[in-house]
Amino acid sequence: MSFFDKAKDKLSDAVDKHGDKISQGIDKAAAEADKRTGGKHADKIRNASAKAKDALDKLDKKDDGDLGPGSTPGNPGTPPR
């Protein structure tokens, strides 16, 4: 197993354990960025946040019922097609 495979496994384990907190952090960072820019870049911030959450979902090894991009606890996001 290569160094990168080991690193990806460790990262995936961390996402499995703390994915909800990481997702909340992404939401908080996006809200703060939107606030500091006065909403001028809200669409770009929203897209970046969605891409970050998609990447987080790809690292999540558990089958925990994620429903798709932008999903957070209490907000199922966009169902996959």
PDB file of N, CA, C and O in Angstrom:
ATOM      1  N   MET A   1       0.847  -1.167   0.000  1.00  0.00           N
ATOM      2  CA  MET A   1       0.000   0.000   0.000  1.00  0.00           C
ATOM      3  C   MET A   1       0.899   1.239   0.000  1.00  0.00           C
ATOM      4  O   MET A   1       1.818   1.343   0.813  1.00  0.00           O
ATOM      5  N   SER A   2       0.634   2.167  -0.905  1.00  0.00           N
ATOM      6  CA  SER A   2       1.464   3.356  -1.031  1.00  0.00           C
ATOM      7  C   SER A   2       1.135   4.377   0.062  1.00  0.00           C
ATOM      8  O   SER A   2       0.147   4.257   0.787  1.00  0.00           O
ATOM      9  N   PHE A   3       1.982   5.357   0.145  1.00  0.00           N
ATOM     10  CA  PHE A   3       1.800   6.438   1.114  1.00  0.00           C
ATOM     11  C   PHE A   3       0.451   7.124   0.897  1.00  0.00           C
ATOM     12  O   PHE A   3      -0.256   7.418   1.861  1.00  0.00           O
ATOM     13  N   PHE A   4       0.092   7.379  -0.359  1.00  0.00           N
ATOM     14  CA  PHE A   4      -1.149   8.083  -0.646  1.00  0.00           C
ATOM     15  C   PHE A   4      -2.373   7.241  -0.299  1.00  0.00           C
ATOM     16  O   PHE A   4      -3.386   7.774   0.155  1.00  0.00           O
ATOM     17  N   ASP A   5      -2.285   5.953  -0.508  1.00  0.00           N
ATOM     18  CA  ASP A   5      -3.388   5.075  -0.123  1.00  0.00           C
ATOM     19  C   ASP A   5      -3.596   5.083   1.389  1.00  0.00           C
ATOM     20  O   ASP A   5      -4.730   5.125   1.867  1.00  0.00           O
ATOM     21  N   LYS A   6      -2.506   5.043   2.129  1.00  0.00           N
ATOM     22  CA  LYS A   6      -2.597   5.095   3.595  1.00  0.00           C
ATOM     23  C   LYS A   6      -3.175   6.423   4.048  1.00  0.00           C
ATOM     24  O   LYS A   6      -4.015   6.469   4.947  1.00  0.00           O
ATOM     25  N   ALA A   7      -2.722   7.512   3.421  1.00  0.00           N
ATOM     26  CA  ALA A   7      -3.212   8.841   3.791  1.00  0.00           C
ATOM     27  C   ALA A   7      -4.706   8.961   3.492  1.00  0.00           C
ATOM     28  O   ALA A   7      -5.458   9.516   4.293  1.00  0.00           O
ATOM     29  N   LYS A   8      -5.131   8.446   2.347  1.00  0.00           N
ATOM     30  CA  LYS A   8      -6.550   8.509   1.996  1.00  0.00           C
ATOM     31  C   LYS A   8      -7.385   7.677   2.968  1.00  0.00           C
ATOM     32  O   LYS A   8      -8.482   8.088   3.345  1.00  0.00           O
ATOM     33  N   ASP A   9      -6.884   6.522   3.376  1.00  0.00           N
ATOM     34  CA  ASP A   9      -7.603   5.703   4.351  1.00  0.00           C
ATOM     35  C   ASP A   9      -7.754   6.424   5.687  1.00  0.00           C
ATOM     36  O   ASP A   9      -8.821   6.388   6.301  1.00  0.00           O
ATOM     37  N   LYS A  10      -6.685   7.078   6.135  1.00  0.00           N
ATOM     38  CA  LYS A  10      -6.760   7.813   7.405  1.00  0.00           C
ATOM     39  C   LYS A  10      -7.728   8.985   7.292  1.00  0.00           C
ATOM     40  O   LYS A  10      -8.491   9.258   8.219  1.00  0.00           O
ATOM     41  N   LEU A  11      -7.695   9.674   6.154  1.00  0.00           N
ATOM     42  CA  LEU A  11      -8.607  10.792   5.947  1.00  0.00           C
ATOM     43  C   LEU A  11     -10.051  10.301   5.894  1.00  0.00           C
ATOM     44  O   LEU A  11     -10.944  10.937   6.454  1.00  0.00           O
ATOM     45  N   SER A  12     -10.281   9.192   5.233  1.00  0.00           N
ATOM     46  CA  SER A  12     -11.622   8.623   5.158  1.00  0.00           C
ATOM     47  C   SER A  12     -12.133   8.216   6.543  1.00  0.00           C
ATOM     48  O   SER A  12     -13.309   8.403   6.857  1.00  0.00           O
ATOM     49  N   ASP A  13     -11.247   7.663   7.363  1.00  0.00           N
ATOM     50  CA  ASP A  13     -11.637   7.308   8.733  1.00  0.00           C
ATOM     51  C   ASP A  13     -12.028   8.549   9.525  1.00  0.00           C
ATOM     52  O   ASP A  13     -13.004   8.527  10.276  1.00  0.00           O
ATOM     53  N   ALA A  14     -11.274   9.626   9.362  1.00  0.00           N
ATOM     54  CA  ALA A  14     -11.588  10.875  10.062  1.00  0.00           C
ATOM     55  C   ALA A  14     -12.932  11.429   9.598  1.00  0.00           C
ATOM     56  O   ALA A  14     -13.712  11.929  10.408  1.00  0.00           O
ATOM     57  N   VAL A  15     -13.203  11.341   8.308  1.00  0.00           N
ATOM     58  CA  VAL A  15     -14.483  11.811   7.776  1.00  0.00           C
ATOM     59  C   VAL A  15     -15.618  10.946   8.302  1.00  0.00           C
ATOM     60  O   VAL A  15     -16.687  11.465   8.622  1.00  0.00           O
ATOM     61  N   ASP A  16     -15.406   9.635   8.399  1.00  0.00           N
ATOM     62  CA  ASP A  16     -16.434   8.751   8.953  1.00  0.00           C
ATOM     63  C   ASP A  16     -16.798   9.152  10.379  1.00  0.00           C
ATOM     64  O   ASP A  16     -17.969   9.138  10.757  1.00  0.00           O
ATOM     65  N   LYS A  17     -15.794   9.505  11.157  1.00  0.00           N
ATOM     66  CA  LYS A  17     -16.021   9.841  12.566  1.00  0.00           C
ATOM     67  C   LYS A  17     -16.528  11.253  12.771  1.00  0.00           C
ATOM     68  O   LYS A  17     -17.329  11.494  13.675  1.00  0.00           O
ATOM     69  N   HIS A  18     -16.075  12.203  11.943  1.00  0.00           N
ATOM     70  CA  HIS A  18     -16.340  13.613  12.205  1.00  0.00           C
ATOM     71  C   HIS A  18     -16.955  14.351  11.024  1.00  0.00           C
ATOM     72  O   HIS A  18     -16.891  15.579  10.968  1.00  0.00           O
ATOM     73  N   GLY A  19     -17.547  13.630  10.087  1.00  0.00           N
ATOM     74  CA  GLY A  19     -18.102  14.241   8.883  1.00  0.00           C
ATOM     75  C   GLY A  19     -19.153  15.294   9.160  1.00  0.00           C
ATOM     76  O   GLY A  19     -19.205  16.317   8.476  1.00  0.00           O
ATOM     77  N   ASP A  20     -19.997  15.055  10.164  1.00  0.00           N
ATOM     78  CA  ASP A  20     -21.038  16.027  10.476  1.00  0.00           C
ATOM     79  C   ASP A  20     -20.443  17.339  10.976  1.00  0.00           C
ATOM     80  O   ASP A  20     -20.934  18.414  10.631  1.00  0.00           O
ATOM     81  N   LYS A  21     -19.401  17.257  11.780  1.00  0.00           N
ATOM     82  CA  LYS A  21     -18.756  18.471  12.284  1.00  0.00           C
ATOM     83  C   LYS A  21     -18.016  19.200  11.169  1.00  0.00           C
ATOM     84  O   LYS A  21     -18.001  20.431  11.133  1.00  0.00           O
ATOM     85  N   ILE A  22     -17.403  18.449  10.261  1.00  0.00           N
ATOM     86  CA  ILE A  22     -16.713  19.055   9.138  1.00  0.00           C
ATOM     87  C   ILE A  22     -17.724  19.776   8.246  1.00  0.00           C
ATOM     88  O   ILE A  22     -17.458  20.882   7.775  1.00  0.00           O
ATOM     89  N   SER A  23     -18.872  19.161   8.015  1.00  0.00           N
ATOM     90  CA  SER A  23     -19.918  19.765   7.199  1.00  0.00           C
ATOM     91  C   SER A  23     -20.433  21.059   7.838  1.00  0.00           C
ATOM     92  O   SER A  23     -20.677  22.051   7.150  1.00  0.00           O
ATOM     93  N   GLN A  24     -20.591  21.029   9.152  1.00  0.00           N
ATOM     94  CA  GLN A  24     -21.026  22.239   9.858  1.00  0.00           C
ATOM     95  C   GLN A  24     -19.976  23.337   9.736  1.00  0.00           C
ATOM     96  O   GLN A  24     -20.314  24.515   9.617  1.00  0.00           O
ATOM     97  N   GLY A  25     -18.700  22.947   9.766  1.00  0.00           N
ATOM     98  CA  GLY A  25     -17.621  23.919   9.602  1.00  0.00           C
ATOM     99  C   GLY A  25     -17.633  24.549   8.219  1.00  0.00           C
ATOM    100  O   GLY A  25     -17.383  25.745   8.069  1.00  0.00           O
ATOM    101  N   ILE A  26     -17.923  23.741   7.216  1.00  0.00           N
ATOM    102  CA  ILE A  26     -18.034  24.264   5.852  1.00  0.00           C
ATOM    103  C   ILE A  26     -19.168  25.287   5.785  1.00  0.00           C
ATOM    104  O   ILE A  26     -19.013  26.353   5.189  1.00  0.00           O
ATOM    105  N   ASP A  27     -20.306  24.961   6.396  1.00  0.00           N
ATOM    106  CA  ASP A  27     -21.447  25.886   6.410  1.00  0.00           C
ATOM    107  C   ASP A  27     -21.103  27.193   7.121  1.00  0.00           C
ATOM    108  O   ASP A  27     -21.449  28.274   6.643  1.00  0.00           O
ATOM    109  N   LYS A  28     -20.420  27.093   8.266  1.00  0.00           N
ATOM    110  CA  LYS A  28     -20.042  28.290   9.018  1.00  0.00           C
ATOM    111  C   LYS A  28     -19.063  29.156   8.230  1.00  0.00           C
ATOM    112  O   LYS A  28     -19.186  30.380   8.204  1.00  0.00           O
ATOM    113  N   ALA A  29     -18.089  28.510   7.588  1.00  0.00           N
ATOM    114  CA  ALA A  29     -17.115  29.261   6.791  1.00  0.00           C
ATOM    115  C   ALA A  29     -17.797  29.951   5.618  1.00  0.00           C
ATOM    116  O   ALA A  29     -17.477  31.096   5.300  1.00  0.00           O
ATOM    117  N   ALA A  30     -18.731  29.266   4.977  1.00  0.00           N
ATOM    118  CA  ALA A  30     -19.452  29.864   3.855  1.00  0.00           C
ATOM    119  C   ALA A  30     -20.292  31.053   4.315  1.00  0.00           C
ATOM    120  O   ALA A  30     -20.327  32.087   3.648  1.00  0.00           O
ATOM    121  N   ALA A  31     -20.962  30.907   5.446  1.00  0.00           N
ATOM    122  CA  ALA A  31     -21.780  32.003   5.971  1.00  0.00           C
ATOM    123  C   ALA A  31     -20.917  33.212   6.324  1.00  0.00           C
ATOM    124  O   ALA A  31     -21.299  34.352   6.058  1.00  0.00           O
ATOM    125  N   GLU A  32     -19.763  32.963   6.920  1.00  0.00           N
ATOM    126  CA  GLU A  32     -18.862  34.062   7.283  1.00  0.00           C
ATOM    127  C   GLU A  32     -18.302  34.743   6.037  1.00  0.00           C
ATOM    128  O   GLU A  32     -18.221  35.970   5.987  1.00  0.00           O
ATOM    129  N   ALA A  33     -17.919  33.963   5.040  1.00  0.00           N
ATOM    130  CA  ALA A  33     -17.408  34.546   3.790  1.00  0.00           C
ATOM    131  C   ALA A  33     -18.482  35.381   3.111  1.00  0.00           C
ATOM    132  O   ALA A  33     -18.193  36.458   2.589  1.00  0.00           O
ATOM    133  N   ASP A  34     -19.719  34.895   3.115  1.00  0.00           N
ATOM    134  CA  ASP A  34     -20.825  35.641   2.512  1.00  0.00           C
ATOM    135  C   ASP A  34     -21.062  36.944   3.265  1.00  0.00           C
ATOM    136  O   ASP A  34     -21.307  37.991   2.667  1.00  0.00           O
ATOM    137  N   LYS A  35     -20.983  36.857   4.579  1.00  0.00           N
ATOM    138  CA  LYS A  35     -21.181  38.046   5.409  1.00  0.00           C
ATOM    139  C   LYS A  35     -20.096  39.091   5.139  1.00  0.00           C
ATOM    140  O   LYS A  35     -20.393  40.276   4.991  1.00  0.00           O
ATOM    141  N   ARG A  36     -18.840  38.646   5.075  1.00  0.00           N
ATOM    142  CA  ARG A  36     -17.730  39.576   4.892  1.00  0.00           C
ATOM    143  C   ARG A  36     -17.680  40.190   3.496  1.00  0.00           C
ATOM    144  O   ARG A  36     -17.126  41.274   3.317  1.00  0.00           O
ATOM    145  N   THR A  37     -18.246  39.517   2.519  1.00  0.00           N
ATOM    146  CA  THR A  37     -18.275  40.070   1.168  1.00  0.00           C
ATOM    147  C   THR A  37     -19.579  40.809   0.892  1.00  0.00           C
ATOM    148  O   THR A  37     -19.801  41.287  -0.221  1.00  0.00           O
ATOM    149  N   GLY A  38     -20.429  40.901   1.885  1.00  0.00           N
ATOM    150  CA  GLY A  38     -21.689  41.618   1.725  1.00  0.00           C
ATOM    151  C   GLY A  38     -22.654  40.950   0.762  1.00  0.00           C
ATOM    152  O   GLY A  38     -23.530  41.608   0.200  1.00  0.00           O
ATOM    153  N   GLY A  39     -22.500  39.656   0.570  1.00  0.00           N
ATOM    154  CA  GLY A  39     -23.392  38.921  -0.310  1.00  0.00           C
ATOM    155  C   GLY A  39     -23.076  39.071  -1.794  1.00  0.00           C
ATOM    156  O   GLY A  39     -23.801  38.546  -2.639  1.00  0.00           O
ATOM    157  N   LYS A  40     -21.992  39.788  -2.117  1.00  0.00           N
ATOM    158  CA  LYS A  40     -21.644  40.034  -3.517  1.00  0.00           C
ATOM    159  C   LYS A  40     -21.254  38.762  -4.257  1.00  0.00           C
ATOM    160  O   LYS A  40     -21.407  38.684  -5.476  1.00  0.00           O
ATOM    161  N   HIS A  41     -20.759  37.775  -3.543  1.00  0.00           N
ATOM    162  CA  HIS A  41     -20.292  36.541  -4.168  1.00  0.00           C
ATOM    163  C   HIS A  41     -21.036  35.320  -3.633  1.00  0.00           C
ATOM    164  O   HIS A  41     -20.477  34.226  -3.563  1.00  0.00           O
ATOM    165  N   ALA A  42     -22.283  35.512  -3.261  1.00  0.00           N
ATOM    166  CA  ALA A  42     -23.064  34.447  -2.627  1.00  0.00           C
ATOM    167  C   ALA A  42     -23.155  33.200  -3.498  1.00  0.00           C
ATOM    168  O   ALA A  42     -23.052  32.082  -2.994  1.00  0.00           O
ATOM    169  N   ASP A  43     -23.345  33.382  -4.795  1.00  0.00           N
ATOM    170  CA  ASP A  43     -23.475  32.216  -5.673  1.00  0.00           C
ATOM    171  C   ASP A  43     -22.168  31.428  -5.765  1.00  0.00           C
ATOM    172  O   ASP A  43     -22.193  30.197  -5.777  1.00  0.00           O
ATOM    173  N   LYS A  44     -21.042  32.110  -5.828  1.00  0.00           N
ATOM    174  CA  LYS A  44     -19.740  31.433  -5.882  1.00  0.00           C
ATOM    175  C   LYS A  44     -19.434  30.733  -4.568  1.00  0.00           C
ATOM    176  O   LYS A  44     -18.893  29.627  -4.561  1.00  0.00           O
ATOM    177  N   ILE A  45     -19.778  31.370  -3.460  1.00  0.00           N
ATOM    178  CA  ILE A  45     -19.559  30.775  -2.141  1.00  0.00           C
ATOM    179  C   ILE A  45     -20.433  29.528  -1.992  1.00  0.00           C
ATOM    180  O   ILE A  45     -19.972  28.507  -1.482  1.00  0.00           O
ATOM    181  N   ARG A  46     -21.669  29.606  -2.425  1.00  0.00           N
ATOM    182  CA  ARG A  46     -22.596  28.472  -2.349  1.00  0.00           C
ATOM    183  C   ARG A  46     -22.070  27.304  -3.194  1.00  0.00           C
ATOM    184  O   ARG A  46     -22.110  26.152  -2.762  1.00  0.00           O
ATOM    185  N   ASN A  47     -21.579  27.609  -4.399  1.00  0.00           N
ATOM    186  CA  ASN A  47     -21.036  26.551  -5.264  1.00  0.00           C
ATOM    187  C   ASN A  47     -19.799  25.906  -4.646  1.00  0.00           C
ATOM    188  O   ASN A  47     -19.653  24.684  -4.677  1.00  0.00           O
ATOM    189  N   ALA A  48     -18.912  26.721  -4.086  1.00  0.00           N
ATOM    190  CA  ALA A  48     -17.702  26.184  -3.456  1.00  0.00           C
ATOM    191  C   ALA A  48     -18.057  25.313  -2.253  1.00  0.00           C
ATOM    192  O   ALA A  48     -17.445  24.268  -2.034  1.00  0.00           O
ATOM    193  N   SER A  49     -19.035  25.742  -1.487  1.00  0.00           N
ATOM    194  CA  SER A  49     -19.485  24.969  -0.332  1.00  0.00           C
ATOM    195  C   SER A  49     -20.058  23.622  -0.776  1.00  0.00           C
ATOM    196  O   SER A  49     -19.783  22.595  -0.156  1.00  0.00           O
ATOM    197  N   ALA A  50     -20.841  23.626  -1.830  1.00  0.00           N
ATOM    198  CA  ALA A  50     -21.423  22.388  -2.350  1.00  0.00           C
ATOM    199  C   ALA A  50     -20.328  21.445  -2.851  1.00  0.00           C
ATOM    200  O   ALA A  50     -20.404  20.237  -2.625  1.00  0.00           O
ATOM    201  N   LYS A  51     -19.313  21.985  -3.527  1.00  0.00           N
ATOM    202  CA  LYS A  51     -18.215  21.154  -4.014  1.00  0.00           C
ATOM    203  C   LYS A  51     -17.416  20.563  -2.858  1.00  0.00           C
ATOM    204  O   LYS A  51     -16.984  19.412  -2.921  1.00  0.00           O
ATOM    205  N   ALA A  52     -17.222  21.349  -1.807  1.00  0.00           N
ATOM    206  CA  ALA A  52     -16.507  20.847  -0.633  1.00  0.00           C
ATOM    207  C   ALA A  52     -17.287  19.709   0.020  1.00  0.00           C
ATOM    208  O   ALA A  52     -16.695  18.718   0.448  1.00  0.00           O
ATOM    209  N   LYS A  53     -18.595  19.844   0.096  1.00  0.00           N
ATOM    210  CA  LYS A  53     -19.422  18.793   0.683  1.00  0.00           C
ATOM    211  C   LYS A  53     -19.459  17.553  -0.209  1.00  0.00           C
ATOM    212  O   LYS A  53     -19.512  16.430   0.292  1.00  0.00           O
ATOM    213  N   ASP A  54     -19.430  17.750  -1.520  1.00  0.00           N
ATOM    214  CA  ASP A  54     -19.355  16.602  -2.432  1.00  0.00           C
ATOM    215  C   ASP A  54     -18.066  15.836  -2.213  1.00  0.00           C
ATOM    216  O   ASP A  54     -18.069  14.606  -2.168  1.00  0.00           O
ATOM    217  N   ALA A  55     -16.964  16.560  -2.076  1.00  0.00           N
ATOM    218  CA  ALA A  55     -15.675  15.912  -1.825  1.00  0.00           C
ATOM    219  C   ALA A  55     -15.708  15.174  -0.487  1.00  0.00           C
ATOM    220  O   ALA A  55     -15.155  14.082  -0.360  1.00  0.00           O
ATOM    221  N   LEU A  56     -16.348  15.766   0.489  1.00  0.00           N
ATOM    222  CA  LEU A  56     -16.493  15.127   1.794  1.00  0.00           C
ATOM    223  C   LEU A  56     -17.285  13.826   1.673  1.00  0.00           C
ATOM    224  O   LEU A  56     -16.928  12.818   2.282  1.00  0.00           O
ATOM    225  N   ASP A  57     -18.352  13.851   0.890  1.00  0.00           N
ATOM    226  CA  ASP A  57     -19.160  12.643   0.681  1.00  0.00           C
ATOM    227  C   ASP A  57     -18.357  11.550  -0.017  1.00  0.00           C
ATOM    228  O   ASP A  57     -18.532  10.369   0.282  1.00  0.00           O
ATOM    229  N   LYS A  58     -17.491  11.926  -0.930  1.00  0.00           N
ATOM    230  CA  LYS A  58     -16.675  10.935  -1.636  1.00  0.00           C
ATOM    231  C   LYS A  58     -15.673  10.262  -0.704  1.00  0.00           C
ATOM    232  O   LYS A  58     -15.298   9.110  -0.922  1.00  0.00           O
ATOM    233  N   LEU A  59     -15.242  10.971   0.326  1.00  0.00           N
ATOM    234  CA  LEU A  59     -14.302  10.406   1.283  1.00  0.00           C
ATOM    235  C   LEU A  59     -14.995   9.580   2.357  1.00  0.00           C
ATOM    236  O   LEU A  59     -14.347   8.816   3.072  1.00  0.00           O
ATOM    237  N   ASP A  60     -16.296   9.731   2.470  1.00  0.00           N
ATOM    238  CA  ASP A  60     -17.064   9.022   3.495  1.00  0.00           C
ATOM    239  C   ASP A  60     -17.270   7.583   3.057  1.00  0.00           C
ATOM    240  O   ASP A  60     -17.960   7.322   2.072  1.00  0.00           O
ATOM    241  N   LYS A  61     -16.670   6.641   3.791  1.00  0.00           N
ATOM    242  CA  LYS A  61     -16.758   5.227   3.429  1.00  0.00           C
ATOM    243  C   LYS A  61     -18.041   4.576   3.942  1.00  0.00           C
ATOM    244  O   LYS A  61     -18.447   3.539   3.416  1.00  0.00           O
ATOM    245  N   LYS A  62     -18.682   5.150   4.943  1.00  0.00           N
ATOM    246  CA  LYS A  62     -19.874   4.531   5.514  1.00  0.00           C
ATOM    247  C   LYS A  62     -21.065   4.673   4.573  1.00  0.00           C
ATOM    248  O   LYS A  62     -21.150   5.624   3.796  1.00  0.00           O
ATOM    249  N   ASP A  63     -21.959   3.734   4.655  1.00  0.00           N
ATOM    250  CA  ASP A  63     -23.235   3.841   3.963  1.00  0.00           C
ATOM    251  C   ASP A  63     -24.225   4.376   4.991  1.00  0.00           C
ATOM    252  O   ASP A  63     -24.972   3.619   5.611  1.00  0.00           O
ATOM    253  N   ASP A  64     -24.213   5.704   5.157  1.00  0.00           N
ATOM    254  CA  ASP A  64     -25.020   6.296   6.218  1.00  0.00           C
ATOM    255  C   ASP A  64     -26.236   7.054   5.685  1.00  0.00           C
ATOM    256  O   ASP A  64     -26.806   7.890   6.386  1.00  0.00           O
ATOM    257  N   GLY A  65     -26.625   6.763   4.459  1.00  0.00           N
ATOM    258  CA  GLY A  65     -27.852   7.353   3.944  1.00  0.00           C
ATOM    259  C   GLY A  65     -27.690   8.747   3.394  1.00  0.00           C
ATOM    260  O   GLY A  65     -28.680   9.472   3.290  1.00  0.00           O
ATOM    261  N   ASP A  66     -26.486   9.157   3.037  1.00  0.00           N
ATOM    262  CA  ASP A  66     -26.323  10.464   2.410  1.00  0.00           C
ATOM    263  C   ASP A  66     -27.187  10.506   1.162  1.00  0.00           C
ATOM    264  O   ASP A  66     -27.221   9.556   0.380  1.00  0.00           O
ATOM    265  N   LEU A  67     -27.876  11.610   0.989  1.00  0.00           N
ATOM    266  CA  LEU A  67     -28.799  11.698  -0.126  1.00  0.00           C
ATOM    267  C   LEU A  67     -28.257  12.473  -1.306  1.00  0.00           C
ATOM    268  O   LEU A  67     -28.913  12.534  -2.346  1.00  0.00           O
ATOM    269  N   GLY A  68     -27.098  13.061  -1.186  1.00  0.00           N
ATOM    270  CA  GLY A  68     -26.541  13.739  -2.341  1.00  0.00           C
ATOM    271  C   GLY A  68     -25.883  15.044  -2.004  1.00  0.00           C
ATOM    272  O   GLY A  68     -25.698  15.369  -0.832  1.00  0.00           O
ATOM    273  N   PRO A  69     -25.525  15.803  -3.029  1.00  0.00           N
ATOM    274  CA  PRO A  69     -24.802  17.052  -2.844  1.00  0.00           C
ATOM    275  C   PRO A  69     -25.562  18.033  -1.965  1.00  0.00           C
ATOM    276  O   PRO A  69     -26.778  18.174  -2.089  1.00  0.00           O
ATOM    277  N   GLY A  70     -24.859  18.695  -1.097  1.00  0.00           N
ATOM    278  CA  GLY A  70     -25.454  19.707  -0.250  1.00  0.00           C
ATOM    279  C   GLY A  70     -26.239  19.172   0.917  1.00  0.00           C
ATOM    280  O   GLY A  70     -26.900  19.947   1.607  1.00  0.00           O
ATOM    281  N   SER A  71     -26.196  17.882   1.169  1.00  0.00           N
ATOM    282  CA  SER A  71     -26.970  17.328   2.267  1.00  0.00           C
ATOM    283  C   SER A  71     -26.292  17.610   3.591  1.00  0.00           C
ATOM    284  O   SER A  71     -25.074  17.488   3.725  1.00  0.00           O
ATOM    285  N   THR A  72     -27.099  17.989   4.563  1.00  0.00           N
ATOM    286  CA  THR A  72     -26.647  18.218   5.929  1.00  0.00           C
ATOM    287  C   THR A  72     -27.696  17.637   6.851  1.00  0.00           C
ATOM    288  O   THR A  72     -28.806  17.341   6.407  1.00  0.00           O
ATOM    289  N   PRO A  73     -27.374  17.463   8.132  1.00  0.00           N
ATOM    290  CA  PRO A  73     -28.403  16.962   9.044  1.00  0.00           C
ATOM    291  C   PRO A  73     -29.638  17.863   9.011  1.00  0.00           C
ATOM    292  O   PRO A  73     -29.528  19.071   9.220  1.00  0.00           O
ATOM    293  N   GLY A  74     -30.782  17.297   8.755  1.00  0.00           N
ATOM    294  CA  GLY A  74     -32.022  18.063   8.687  1.00  0.00           C
ATOM    295  C   GLY A  74     -32.298  18.647   7.307  1.00  0.00           C
ATOM    296  O   GLY A  74     -33.392  19.157   7.065  1.00  0.00           O
ATOM    297  N   ASN A  75     -31.323  18.583   6.394  1.00  0.00           N
ATOM    298  CA  ASN A  75     -31.497  19.089   5.043  1.00  0.00           C
ATOM    299  C   ASN A  75     -30.955  18.052   4.082  1.00  0.00           C
ATOM    300  O   ASN A  75     -29.739  17.948   3.916  1.00  0.00           O
ATOM    301  N   PRO A  76     -31.835  17.269   3.433  1.00  0.00           N
ATOM    302  CA  PRO A  76     -31.359  16.165   2.617  1.00  0.00           C
ATOM    303  C   PRO A  76     -30.615  16.569   1.363  1.00  0.00           C
ATOM    304  O   PRO A  76     -29.990  15.711   0.738  1.00  0.00           O
ATOM    305  N   GLY A  77     -30.648  17.822   0.963  1.00  0.00           N
ATOM    306  CA  GLY A  77     -29.917  18.237  -0.230  1.00  0.00           C
ATOM    307  C   GLY A  77     -30.595  17.760  -1.487  1.00  0.00           C
ATOM    308  O   GLY A  77     -31.808  17.550  -1.509  1.00  0.00           O
ATOM    309  N   THR A  78     -29.822  17.590  -2.527  1.00  0.00           N
ATOM    310  CA  THR A  78     -30.328  17.172  -3.814  1.00  0.00           C
ATOM    311  C   THR A  78     -30.184  15.666  -3.968  1.00  0.00           C
ATOM    312  O   THR A  78     -29.068  15.153  -3.894  1.00  0.00           O
ATOM    313  N   PRO A  79     -31.270  14.948  -4.178  1.00  0.00           N
ATOM    314  CA  PRO A  79     -31.154  13.504  -4.344  1.00  0.00           C
ATOM    315  C   PRO A  79     -30.374  13.152  -5.603  1.00  0.00           C
ATOM    316  O   PRO A  79     -30.462  13.872  -6.597  1.00  0.00           O
ATOM    317  N   PRO A  80     -29.610  12.057  -5.584  1.00  0.00           N
ATOM    318  CA  PRO A  80     -28.865  11.666  -6.780  1.00  0.00           C
ATOM    319  C   PRO A  80     -29.790  11.209  -7.883  1.00  0.00           C
ATOM    320  O   PRO A  80     -30.904  10.763  -7.610  1.00  0.00           O
ATOM    321  N   ARG A  81     -29.350  11.309  -9.130  1.00  0.00           N
ATOM    322  CA  ARG A  81     -30.175  10.890 -10.277  1.00  0.00           C
ATOM    323  C   ARG A  81     -29.722   9.571 -10.776  1.00  0.00           C
ATOM    324  O   ARG A  81     -30.288   9.046 -11.735  1.00  0.00           O
TER     325      ARG A  81
END
